[in-house]
Amino acid sequence: MPLVAEVPAAQPLMPVEQALERLLTLAEAAPISDTECVALAHAEGRVLACDLVASLDLPPWPNSAMDGYALRLADLQGEPLPVSQRIFAGHAPAPLQAGTCARIFTGAPMPAGADCVEMQENTQTLEDGRVRFLQALAPAQNVRPQGQETCKGEQVLAKGTRLGPIELGLAASLGHEQLQVVRRVRVAVLSTGDELVEPGLPLGPGQIYNSNRRLLVSWLQRLGCEVKDMGILPDDLARTRACLAGLGDVDLILSTGGVSVGEADYLGAALREAGELALWKLAIKPGKPLTFGHYRGVPVIGLPGNPASTLVTFGLLTRPYLLRRQGVCDVTPLRFDVAAGFQWTKAGTRREYLRGRIEGGQVHIYKNQSSGVLRSAAWADGLVEVREGTTPKPGDSVSFIPLSELLG
């Protein structure tokens, strides 16, 4: 049986940045090479497997940016111009007759010979139907040139881009019906312990409802992963072995509660029988213990069991690891500075992530920051980062990571 590689108690705690760097630079974090072609309607949240290149100019022809009148600037000599045609979006215009203007609508193609558009508000229609132009015009005014947005052959989205509504809209504007994307990451979620009970069932003595399983399964699905929910594993070594043997083809085994070396840690024992695990002690709060290793060649991440600890360590460490496996290049969540609306009096030795909410231009923190209180995250809209050895006071600048960045 492989030896357990534990961090000695005297060794300094691993900084958050170092732990993340280790996870992202491991060979196991390399992007999945398998790809598939999916319809645009089903590509939300997926990651591009290759650059998206424009197959046409956008717009394909010069068009009007306004409802108004298209004309040749040289024909404007101070006299009203007759209207020779009406041009609607989706219709091909005839060439502009010399000495005339064309009634044109937003998005309609420019007629050959016209070089500018005047908006209808700056015109006057006379009784005989001619149009007087009330302001000076300039060449190309209110005209969207061909290829203004993108030109044929130009890269518009890079490989590794995670596809959201805007990216899908852009792909649709270029006529793409399908996109080549990275295969979904397959994640097996394991919960262990006789103390855990599924919601809806009665609680026995010493038992609690399993919140981490629902938290992680939902979060993984939001990240575009294919989840294999293994349910709750009982504290039984034989049944745990049987469960692991039936995992099938997965890319990651994700557990909560850690996989320590305690007497009742049957998951850790079963994993070590066919792999190895290392316990990382992190300089993070809530959190601290995080396990990484392998089981029959499959990466294993063991998160701490307290709900707030699970949330923070998954959001800051496991989420970027999974995005990198999908091929996403930039896995760093958006963060920004905001004024503290609280007093933090105890300088800690670990990086603390407080559940906070921005109100009135300041960030306030939930009254109970215990690692077992998931309600703090339901109340909050982000994580407030308090660096080691600091004691922020009201008005001080603190770093804030929106939960919408981590969850989406």
C-alpha positions in Angstrom: 0.0 0.0 0.0 1.5 3.4 -0.9 2.6 5.6 1.9 0.5 8.7 2.8 2.4 11.9 2.0 1.3 14.3 4.8 2.7 17.7 5.4 4.6 17.7 8.7 3.0 19.7 11.4 6.0 22.0 11.7 6.0 22.9 8.0 4.5 26.3 7.2 1.0 26.3 5.8 0.8 26.4 2.0 -0.3 29.8 0.7 -3.4 29.9 -1.5 -1.5 31.1 -4.5 1.0 28.2 -4.2 -1.8 25.6 -3.9 -3.6 27.0 -7.0 -0.3 27.1 -9.0 0.3 23.4 -8.0 -3.1 22.4 -9.1 -2.9 24.3 -12.5 0.6 23.2 -13.4 0.1 19.5 -12.7 0.0 17.2 -15.7 -3.4 16.2 -14.6 -4.7 19.7 -15.2 -3.9 19.6 -18.9 -7.0 20.3 -21.0 -9.0 17.4 -22.2 -8.2 16.6 -25.8 -11.5 15.0 -26.7 -13.8 17.3 -28.6 -17.3 17.1 -30.0 -19.5 19.1 -32.4 -22.6 20.6 -30.7 -25.5 22.7 -32.0 -25.4 26.3 -31.1 -28.6 25.9 -29.0 -26.7 23.4 -26.8 -23.4 25.2 -26.5 -24.1 27.4 -23.5 -21.2 27.1 -21.0 -19.1 24.9 -23.3 -15.5 25.7 -24.2 -14.3 26.2 -27.8 -11.9 23.5 -28.9 -10.6 25.6 -31.8 -10.5 29.2 -32.9 -13.7 30.6 -34.3 -12.9 32.3 -37.6 -15.2 34.6 -39.5 -16.6 33.0 -42.7 -17.9 36.3 -44.0 -17.6 40.1 -43.6 -19.8 41.5 -40.9 -21.7 43.5 -42.0 -21.6 41.8 -45.4 -22.3 45.2 -47.2 -22.4 48.9 -46.2 -25.7 49.6 -44.5 -27.6 52.5 -42.9 -27.2 53.1 -39.2 -30.3 55.2 -39.1 -33.8 55.6 -40.4 -33.4 58.5 -42.9 -32.3 59.2 -46.4 -29.3 57.9 -48.4 -27.7 60.3 -50.9 -24.6 61.2 -52.8 -23.0 64.1 -51.0 -21.9 65.8 -54.3 -25.6 66.0 -55.3 -26.5 68.2 -52.2 -26.3 71.7 -53.5 -28.8 73.3 -51.1 -31.9 72.3 -53.1 -34.3 69.6 -52.0 -33.9 66.2 -53.5 -36.6 63.9 -54.9 -37.0 60.4 -53.5 -36.2 57.8 -56.1 -36.7 54.6 -54.1 -37.5 53.2 -50.7 -35.0 50.6 -49.2 -36.1 48.3 -46.4 -33.8 45.9 -44.4 -33.6 42.6 -46.2 -34.2 44.1 -49.7 -31.6 44.7 -52.4 -31.6 48.3 -53.6 -31.2 49.6 -57.1 -28.3 52.0 -57.8 -29.0 55.5 -56.7 -30.2 57.8 -59.5 -28.1 60.9 -59.9 -29.6 64.0 -58.2 -32.0 62.0 -56.0 -32.0 60.5 -52.5 -33.4 57.2 -51.2 -35.7 56.6 -48.2 -33.7 54.1 -46.2 -34.3 52.2 -42.9 -31.9 51.0 -40.3 -29.9 48.0 -41.4 -30.9 48.3 -45.0 -28.1 48.0 -47.6 -26.7 51.2 -49.1 -27.5 51.8 -52.8 -24.6 52.0 -55.1 -23.6 55.6 -55.6 -24.7 56.8 -52.2 -22.0 57.8 -49.7 -23.9 59.1 -46.6 -27.2 59.0 -44.7 -29.0 61.7 -43.0 -31.4 60.8 -40.1 -35.0 61.7 -40.7 -35.1 64.1 -37.8 -32.8 66.5 -39.7 -34.9 66.6 -42.8 -38.1 68.2 -44.0 -40.4 66.6 -46.5 -42.0 69.1 -48.8 -45.6 69.0 -50.3 -44.2 67.7 -53.6 -42.4 64.8 -51.9 -38.9 66.2 -52.2 -36.7 66.2 -49.1 -34.9 69.3 -47.7 -31.7 68.6 -45.7 -31.4 70.9 -42.8 -27.8 70.3 -41.6 -24.4 69.9 -43.2 -23.4 66.3 -44.0 -20.1 64.5 -44.1 -18.9 61.5 -46.2 -19.8 58.1 -44.7 -22.0 59.8 -42.1 -24.4 57.2 -40.5 -23.1 54.5 -42.7 -21.8 51.2 -41.3 -19.0 50.1 -43.6 -18.7 46.5 -44.9 -16.5 44.5 -42.4 -16.9 47.1 -39.7 -17.3 44.4 -37.0 -15.2 41.6 -38.5 -13.6 40.6 -41.9 -13.7 37.2 -43.5 -10.8 35.0 -42.2 -10.4 37.0 -39.0 -10.3 35.2 -35.6 -13.2 36.4 -33.6 -13.1 34.0 -30.6 -10.0 32.1 -29.4 -9.7 28.5 -28.5 -10.4 28.1 -24.8 -13.2 30.7 -24.7 -16.1 29.7 -22.5 -19.3 30.3 -24.4 -22.0 32.5 -22.9 -25.0 34.3 -24.4 -22.8 37.0 -26.0 -20.3 34.6 -27.6 -23.2 32.4 -28.9 -24.9 35.5 -30.4 -21.6 36.4 -32.1 -21.3 32.9 -33.5 -24.9 33.1 -34.8 -24.2 36.4 -36.5 -21.5 34.7 -38.5 -23.8 31.9 -39.6 -22.4 29.1 -37.4 -25.0 26.4 -36.7 -22.6 24.2 -34.8 -19.4 24.6 -32.8 -16.5 22.4 -32.0 -16.2 22.2 -28.2 -14.2 20.3 -25.6 -15.9 17.2 -24.2 -17.5 17.8 -20.8 -15.3 17.0 -17.7 -16.7 13.9 -16.0 -16.7 14.3 -12.3 -17.7 11.7 -9.7 -19.0 13.2 -6.5 -18.6 11.2 -3.3 -20.1 11.9 0.1 -19.1 9.7 3.0 -20.3 9.1 6.5 -23.1 7.4 8.5 -23.9 10.8 9.9 -25.2 12.0 6.5 -28.9 11.7 5.5 -30.5 12.8 2.2 -33.1 15.6 2.5 -36.6 14.3 2.9 -35.6 11.4 5.1 -35.9 11.4 8.9 -32.8 12.2 10.9 -31.5 9.7 13.4 -29.4 10.5 16.4 -26.3 12.4 15.5 -27.2 12.7 11.9 -27.4 15.8 9.6 -28.7 16.5 6.1 -26.2 16.3 3.3 -25.9 19.8 2.0 -22.5 19.6 0.3 -23.6 17.0 -2.2 -26.4 19.2 -3.5 -24.1 22.3 -3.5 -21.4 20.6 -5.5 -23.6 18.7 -8.0 -25.4 22.0 -8.9 -22.2 24.0 -9.1 -20.5 21.4 -11.3 -23.4 21.4 -13.6 -23.2 25.2 -13.9 -19.6 24.8 -14.8 -20.5 22.5 -17.7 -19.3 19.2 -16.1 -20.9 15.8 -16.5 -21.6 14.7 -13.0 -21.7 11.2 -11.7 -23.5 11.5 -8.4 -22.5 8.5 -6.3 -24.7 9.4 -3.4 -23.7 8.8 0.2 -21.1 6.1 1.0 -21.6 4.3 4.3 -18.8 3.8 6.7 -18.1 0.3 5.3 -14.8 -0.5 3.6 -16.2 -3.3 1.4 -19.1 -1.2 0.1 -16.8 1.7 -0.4 -14.4 -0.4 -2.5 -17.4 -1.7 -4.6 -18.5 1.9 -5.2 -15.1 3.0 -6.4 -14.9 0.0 -8.6 -18.1 1.1 -10.3 -17.0 4.7 -11.0 -16.4 4.0 -14.7 -14.6 6.5 -16.9 -14.3 9.8 -15.0 -11.8 12.6 -15.1 -12.0 13.6 -11.4 -13.1 12.1 -8.1 -14.4 14.8 -5.8 -15.2 14.1 -2.2 -16.1 16.2 0.8 -15.0 15.7 4.4 -11.4 15.0 3.4 -9.8 11.7 3.1 -7.7 11.5 6.3 -6.2 8.6 8.1 -8.7 8.3 10.9 -10.2 5.0 12.0 -13.5 5.7 10.2 -12.0 7.0 7.0 -12.9 4.1 4.8 -12.9 6.3 1.6 -9.3 7.4 2.2 -8.3 3.8 2.9 -9.9 2.5 -0.2 -8.4 5.2 -2.4 -4.9 4.6 -1.0 -5.2 0.9 -1.8 -5.0 1.7 -5.5 -3.3 5.1 -5.5 -1.8 7.8 -3.3 -3.0 10.8 -1.6 -1.3 13.9 -0.2 -2.8 16.1 2.5 -2.2 19.8 1.8 -2.5 22.1 4.8 -3.5 25.5 3.3 -3.2 29.0 4.8 -6.8 29.6 4.1 -9.9 30.2 6.3 -12.5 28.7 6.1 -10.8 25.6 4.9 -7.2 24.4 5.5 -7.2 20.6 4.8 -7.3 19.8 1.1 -6.4 16.4 -0.3 -5.0 15.8 -3.7 -3.9 12.5 -5.3 -4.8 9.6 -7.6 -6.9 6.5 -7.7 -6.1 4.1 -10.5 -4.7 7.1 -12.4 -7.7 9.3 -11.9 -7.1 12.6 -10.0 -8.7 12.9 -6.6 -9.6 16.2 -4.8 -10.8 15.9 -1.2 -12.5 19.1 0.1 -13.0 20.0 3.8 -16.4 19.0 5.0 -17.8 22.1 6.7 -20.2 23.8 4.2 -18.6 27.2 4.1 -15.2 25.5 3.8 -16.4 23.4 0.9 -17.8 26.5 -0.8 -14.6 28.5 -0.5 -12.1 25.8 -1.4 -14.2 24.6 -4.3 -14.6 28.2 -5.6 -11.0 29.3 -5.3 -9.2 26.0 -6.1 -11.3 23.3 -7.6 -13.3 25.6 -10.0 -10.2 27.0 -11.7 -8.8 23.4 -11.9 -11.9 22.2 -13.7 -12.0 25.2 -16.0 -8.4 24.5 -17.0 -9.3 20.9 -17.7 -12.0 22.2 -20.1 -9.3 24.3 -21.9 -10.2 27.7 -20.5 -7.1 29.9 -20.5 -8.0 32.6 -18.0 -9.4 30.9 -14.9 -8.9 33.9 -12.5 -12.2 35.2 -11.2 -13.0 38.9 -11.4 -12.2 40.8 -8.2 -12.2 44.5 -7.3 -11.5 46.7 -4.3 -14.3 48.1 -2.2 -14.5 50.0 1.1 -14.9 47.9 4.2 -18.0 48.5 6.2 -16.8 46.4 9.1 -14.1 46.2 11.7 -11.9 43.1 11.8 -9.8 43.1 15.0 -7.9 39.8 14.9 -5.0 39.6 12.5 -4.9 36.0 11.3 -2.1 33.7 10.0 -4.3 32.4 7.2 -5.9 34.2 4.3 -9.6 34.7 5.3 -12.5 34.8 3.0 -15.5 36.4 4.7 -19.0 36.1 3.3 -20.0 39.7 2.6 -22.6 41.9 0.8 -22.2 45.3 -0.8 -24.6 47.9 0.5 -24.4 51.6 0.1 -20.9 51.5 -1.5 -19.4 49.4 1.3 -19.1 45.7 1.9 -20.6 44.4 5.1 -20.0 40.9 6.5 -22.4 38.3 7.9 -22.5 38.2 11.7 -21.5 34.6 11.9 -18.4 33.6 9.9 -18.3 30.0 11.2 -17.1 27.4 8.6 -20.3 25.4 9.3 -22.7 28.2 8.5 -23.8 28.0 4.8 -26.5 30.6 5.5 -23.7 33.2 5.5 -23.1 32.5 1.8 -26.8 32.6 0.9 -27.0 36.1 2.5 -23.8 37.3 0.8 -23.1 38.3 -2.8 -19.3 37.7 -2.6 -16.2 36.8 -0.7 -14.2 39.5 1.1 -10.5 38.7 1.2 -8.7 39.6 4.4 -5.0 39.0 4.0 -2.7 37.5 6.6 -1.7 39.8 9.4 -4.2 42.6 8.5 -7.0 44.1 10.5 -9.3 46.1 8.1 -11.4 48.8 9.6 -14.3 50.8 8.2 -13.3 52.7 5.1 -10.2 50.6 4.4 -9.9 49.0 0.9 -10.5 45.3 0.7 -10.6 42.8 -2.2 -14.0 41.5 -3.1 -14.8 38.4 -5.3 -18.4 38.3 -6.5 -20.1 34.9 -6.0 -21.6 35.4 -9.4 -18.1 35.1 -10.8 -17.4 31.8 -8.9 -20.8 30.2 -9.5 -21.2 31.0 -13.2 
